[in-house]
Each structure stands twice: as structure tokens, then as C-alpha cells.
Amino acid sequence: MTALIHPTAIVAETVTLGENVTIGPYCVVSGDVVLADGVRLVSHVSLDGRTTVGPRTTIYPFSSIGHPPQDLKFEGEPSTVSIGADCTLREYVTINPGTAGGGMETVVGNNCLLMVGVHIAHDCRVGNHVVMANQASLAGHCIVDDYVRFGGICGVHQFVRIGAHAFVGAMSFVENDVIPYGSVLGNRAYLGGLNLVGLKRRKFDRESIHALRAAYRMIFSNEGTLRERIEDAAEIFKGEKLVEEVIDFIRKPSERALCMPRNGVETAE
């Protein structure tokens, strides 16, 4: 089946449409937008710029994707937005393209759920299977790895990295990097422990979780320096994949500090 376009929708000649695309009432699709097979724009969706939407993704009313970023340094450079396959973007989602000051692209992976009012700013990179609840917002240049979960009405400072399988509690403001498998909450957010619920739901084995909990307690204890504790954990837990992911994340250079427990060490509960 070719594209099904409602008579009230406006689709520019420059737009590329795959098979079985549905464009509902009052949508406006312009620029160099590419809609892959099976994309559905429910109604009142506005897409512009160099935006690519992957197969079977559904975008709900009043979402605005690909319009110029909210960055005063933007000078019309040919930056892009890329949204993966099988995503759901609910009402009022906004995603801005990249800038010359970043990577020139904003990326959302596959199988993501972006709920009402989510904002993803310029130059962000969001992984696969990410869920962002209502009104969660990413400032520019953020990196969000796979399977991260955001509660509602939370914000993330520009350049923050959030590791895989982390959880950000509702109404939090995150200004520093969040380790993989970590759970943070508060304004300003602090590291409350490990995302044990997420680890169990993703069916990580008990031995791996046990090692991760032990390593967490070591890394965020009050003995010695953080660098010394990281080196000790790297030696003791060599070969433990989850622990090595956390250590690699901490060692990687970053624009932001590391989100730490409040008032010293916290348990891994």
C-alpha cells in the first residue's frame, strides 16, 4: 500500500515516504523529512528539516520534530534528527536537530517511548528501549544509554551522561553523570543506590547483581580516594561485566562530575 495522506495534511514535494505510511489530519511535513515504512502520524504533527523517522514509529498530535534548535549559536547549519524504529512519541513531544557546536545530529534509538511533553534538545543521543515519562526533558548534548527510565517532570543538565539501565526518579533535576544501573532522585539529584528493580526485570542473574552490589559499596565507600577505590574494584571484580561497565563509565572523560550518594556512602538497596 502506498502512503495514506489525509486531505487536510500538507506534505511537501521534498518529503520521502516509505510504504504504508499514514499521515493524519492537519499534519504538516516539510523540508527533507524521510518517513520509513509503516510510520504513522496520528494528527496535527509538524515535521521539518533533515528529519528521519524509522519504520513503524508512531507520532501523536501536536508533536514538533526537526524545527530549529533553541540555541542562540545556531546559524542554520544542515544538522539532522534521526528517530529509530518502533518508537512511540506521545502528544507534544519536541525534538530539535543538532548544531555545529555538537555532533550536528540528534539521535533517538529504537523501541523508545516518549510520553506527553517530553523534550529532547539539540545534539542529544538517546539509546534503545528508553522510556521518558511525561514532561521529562534533556538539555543539549546529553547522552542516554540503553534501557534508561525517567520518571515524570524531571530535567537533565546539558552534557550529562546517563548510563545503561539507570533510573531517574520523578521530579528530579540531574546535573551530574549517572552510573550504569544507578538510581538517582532529588533536586539536585543524588545517587540513591542501584536500580535493583530494573536489574531484576531485565533478568540479570543473581551472581552478577551480587557482584555489582559489592562493587558499588566499595566504590562509594568513605575509605581512600575515589580513584583508589575504582582501581581496587577493577582488580577485585575483573571479568564481572556489569561492574566493568560501571568502572569504564566512571573512567571516561566527561564535561560533568559524577552523581554521588548523599552524606557519604549509601547502601546498594
N, C-alpha and C positions, 0 to 999 in steps of 0.2 A: 504494500500500500504506500502511495506517495503521501506527502505531508498533508495533514488536515488543518486548514487555517480558517479560523472564524472570520466572517465578513467584516467585523469591526476591528480586527487586528491590522496593524501596519508592519509590513515586513519589507525591508529594503532589498533592492536587487543584489546588493553586495553580500547578502547573508547566504551561507551554505547550509542546506538542510539534508539530513540523512533520511533513511526510510522510516516510516511510521512515526514521524514527528507530529505532535499535536500542539497547536498554538491557539489558546482560548481567547475569549472576548477581550477586546481593548488592550491586548498586549502590543508593545512597541519594540521591535527588534531591528537594530540598525548597525552601522559600522561593518566590521569584518567578523561578525559573530559566526561561529560554527556550532550547529546543533547536531550531535551524533544520533544514530538510530535510536528510536524509541523515546526520545526526550519529550517531556510533557510540560508545557507552560499553562497553568490552570486558567488564569485570567489576570489582567492588569499587571503583567510583569514587564519590566523595562530592562532590556539588554543592549549594551553598546560596546564600542571599542573592539579590541582584539581579544574577544572572549570565546573560549571553547568550553562547551558543556558535554560531558561524556555520556555514553549510552545509558538509557533508561533512567536518567535523573529526572526528578520532578521538582518544579519550582512553583510555589504557591503565590497568591495575589500580593501585589504591592512590593515585591522584592525588586531591588535595583542592583544590577550587576554590571561591572565594567565601565562605569562612569568615572570621570577623573578623580584621582585620589585627593584626600583632604590634607594636602601637603603644599605649603606655600612655595616650595622649591620646584614643584612640578612645572615643566615647560612644554608639555605636550609630546614628550618622547614616546616612541611606539612600544610601550610596555603592554603586558598581557595579563589576563586572568585565565587560569585553567582549573576546571572543576571535573572531577573524575566520574567514574561510572557508578550507577545505583545509589546516588545521593538523594536525600530529601531536604529541600530548603523550604521551610515554612514561611508564613507571612512576614513581610517587612525585613527580610534578610538583606543586608548590604555587603558587597564585596568589592573592593577597589583594586585597580591594577597596580603593578609595581612602579618603581621610579628609577631614574638614573643613579640615585644615591643608594639604592639597594640592589636587588638582583634583576630588576626590570620585569619581574613576574611575581604574581601572587598565585599560590597553588593550594588547592584543596584536593585531597586524595579520594579514594573510592569508599563507598559504603558509609558515608558520613551523614549524620542527622544534625541539621542546624535548625533549632527551634525558633519561635517567634522573636523577631527583633535582634537576632544575632548580627554583630558587625565584625568583619574581618578586614583590617586595614591593609594598606599597601605593603608589598614585599613580604607578607607572611607566608609561611609554608606549613600547611596543616596535613598531617598524615592520613592514614586509612582508619576506618572504623572509629572516628572521633565523634563524640556526642557533645553538643553545646546546648545547654538548656536556655530558656527564654532570657533574652536581653544580655547574654554573655558577650563580651567584647574583647577583641585583641587589638592593641595598638600596633603601629608599624614594626616590621622586621621581626616579629615573633616566630619562633619555631616550635611547633607542637607535634610530637611524635605519635605513633600509632596507639589506638585504644585509650586515649586520654578522655576523661569525663569531666565536664564543667557543670556545676550547679548554676542555678538561675542568678541573674543580676550580679555577675562577677566581672571584674575587669583585670586586664593583664597589661603591664607596663611595656613600652617598646623595648625591643631587643631581648626580651625574656625567652629562655628555652624551657620547655616543659617535656620531661622525659616520658617514654612509653609507659602506658598503664597507670599513669598518675591520676589522682583525683583532686579537683579543686572544689572546695565547699561553696555552697550558695552564699552570695553577698560578700565574697572575699575580694580583696584587691591584692594582686600578686605583683610584686616589684622586683623579685629575685628569682633565679633559676630554681626549678623544682626537679629533684632527682627522679629517675625512673622508679615506678612502683611507690612513690611517695604520696602522702595525703596531706594537703595543706588547707588551712582555713584562717579566716580573720582579716581584719583591716588594720594594719598591714598583715599579710598572710604569714604564718609561721608553719614550720613542719611539725605536724601533729603525730606522725608515725608512718607506718606503711599502709598501703591500700590493700589490706588483707581480704576484704570482701571482693574486690576486683580480681585479686590473685586466685581466689577460690573459684570464682565464676568462670575465669578463663582456664580453669582446670590445670593449674600448675601443680606439680607433685609436692607432697608434704616435705620431702627431703630438701628440695630446692627452697621452699618457703622457710623452712627451719634455718638453713644456712644464711638466707637473706636477713632474717631477723637477728641472728647472731652478729652478722657483719654490720648491720645497722647500729646495734648497740655499741659495737666497738668504734665505728667511725664517728658517732655523735656522742661519745663519752667525754668526760672532762679531763682525761689524762693526756699529757703531751700536747703537741700541736696537731691541727687537722692534717697537715702534710704527713706527719709521722704516723698518725692513725691510718691514713689511706695506704701508706706503704706497708704497714703491718697487715692490714686486711687483704691487700693484694697478694701477699705471701701466704697467709694462712688459708685463704679461700681460693687459691689458684685452681682453675678448672670449673668453678661454680659459675655458670653462665649468667645468672641474674645478678650476682654480686659483681662480676666483671663488667656488666653493663653499667651499673651504678658508678663504679670506680672510673671507667672510661669517660663517663659523662662529667664527673667532677673534674677530671684532669684536663678536659678540653677547654681551650681558651674561650672566654666569654666576655661580653660587654657588661654583664651584670654579676653581682655577688651571688652566693649560694643561699637559698632559703634554708634557715636553720631552726632547730627547736627553740621554743621559748623557755627562758630561765634555765638554760643548761640542757642536760640530757633528758630526752623523753623516752618512754618505752616504745616498743615496736607494735603495740596493740592497736 
